Amino acid sequence: MNRLSFGKRIASSWLYIALILSALVSTQAMAAQAEATVSKNVVGVNEVFQLTVSVDDSVNTNSLDLTPLSPDFAYGRPSISSGTSMINGVISRNTSWTVALAATKVGTFTIPAFQIGSSKTDPITITVLKSAKQSQSAQANQSSISIEGINDKSTIYVGESINYRVRILIGEQMDQASLAPPYGDGLTATQVGQDAQNEVVQNGRRYIVITRNYQITADKPGNITLHGAKFSGSVIKGSRGFGSTLTMPVDKTAKNIELTVKAKPANYQGLWLPTPDLQLQQTWQPTFNANTEVNAKVGEPITRTLTLRIKNIAQSSMPNISLTYPNTVRSYNEKPEYSESNGYTIMTLKQVIIPRETGKVVLPEIAINWWNTQTEKEQVTKVTGLTLNVTADPNASATIVPPALTTPEAAQTSPKADNHLPAIQNGVMHSGYWPWATAVFALLWLITLTLLIKARKAQSNTNTMSIQTTVNTDIDKALQQALAERDAIKVQTYFKQWKRQQQAKLATNPELASELDNAVAEIMASTYSQNRQQWDDKRFQQLLKQVAQLKMTSSQHSALSGLDPK
């Protein structure tokens, strides 16, 4: 082993030891928590009950001094337990003492606070009655199980909601527990969120705390009593593990609350939205400055996201935001999403807007009338619209310019000088066989030239068709890819490009073109309508195949036209 390797191992070992010491020091630096609990805090004279003192640390078992109990309580030898556990690398320790106690006289006494190291328990008040039976009766009447209902306000308007929180403390072992919601004439109670559960220690007794929230909505005006929530179940007496048990029914009801519900003002116009706070926000994608004119292109989608937050109102009372956009754009609304937060009902709505024509387009603003229950005045909250300067997209479709048709120039032939004179027979001049030969050669030359020109035309048409087919194939692939990805926006964008290329073919079958437009509209509607659902592209694919067949027939005609014997 070389010195360098040995030095690295020594350094690693010291680092490991330092980390362990640091963890031990940080663990010891945390103040240990001590807690004292009793099995009963209402007992009879000489009735035995249990005191438990625990601290979340490993301490000396002689740290607990019970002598302060002597004047008022008799106690036995404590049972001591301690343990250490590691969860997710975190070491935890615990030491506890369990002591049997009995009060020696009638009255109200205090189990004092116990000092264990740097920690200290809270004192516990014990009520001592003459007999154990009397203590059991008093214990049953004591608030070992309690329920309370808390409301945030008592005066509201029709259609407004209040938050009502139920808090249940359970200090007994229970079975078949249930909670009935609050109710009242003209009131609707709706649970909000899930129940919360935790533990607390009050006067030495350990309680399970269950919290449930309700939204109470007023449906009519007047003075209405809100009857409190009712908790019911069975308390288990005795031990389930040893001997028999006894169940006793328990019903606890929260106090009633008197509500004053005001009517809608007679002069109020529009949708009734009573609330202390209404917030409306919007965002644009791509990001735009709504105060200036924005450049956009035909076929490019714009997403408008609206977020409406209303306090103290039920989801069923949220307004339905509906806008009328100009005919030069298409708009699709996604299904609204709802949530709850800090007493607010939140609605998020996305709108997809696609320009259809060039020119200036004004997207409208949104204004919501509502009644401010704090100022008791009508109020309007709005967000601005947007002005678009829509231009054509130069990349929307590729325009193929066919190559210029090159026509072969006519061959310029100069007849060679002929030194032979035509023969003279019988006083008449004869041309001989040369005129006939010349005519034959001229006819053959014209036929050859005609065939050459037609062959060049056929080749030019074939090249043009090949280039056009390549571009069409690219758009077809992009359209099929958009369908496979189920991206409705891309489907509509590529369909527009594809339709421009197929315009001449579709002109021969306007019914098929109309069916294609309707199929794309159905895809967009099923994606962005309020009843959003999965769309099926089978019909659209069938229509595309029909167009492909029309295209094939037209192409074959163009390719064969050069061989037409006409």
Secondary structure, DSSP 8 states (H G I E B T S, - for coil): --HHHHHHHHHHHHHHHHHHHHHHHHHHHS---EEEEES-SEEETT-EEEEEEEESS---TT----GGGTTTEEE---EEEEEEEEETTEEEEEEEEEEEEEE-SSEEEEE---EETTEE---EEEEEESSHHHHHHHHHHSTTEEEEEEES-SEEETT-EEEEEEEEEE-S-EEEEEEE--B-TTEEEEEEEEEEEEEEEETTEEEEEEEEEEEEEE-S-EEEEEB--EEEEEEEEE-SSSS-EEEEEEEEE---EEEEEE---TT--SS--EES-EEEEEEEES---TTS-EEEETT--EEEEEEEEEES--GGGS--------TTEEEEE---EEEEETTEEEEEEEEEEEE-SSEEEEE--EEEEEEETTTTEEEEEEE--EEEEEE--TTSS----------------------S---EETTEE--TTHHHHHHHHHHHHHHHHHHHHHHHHHHHHHHHHHHHHHHHHHHHHHHHHHHHHT-HHHHHHHHHHHHHHTHHHHHT-HHHHHHHHHHHHHHHHHHHSSS------HHHHHHHHHHHHHHHHHHHHHHHGGG---
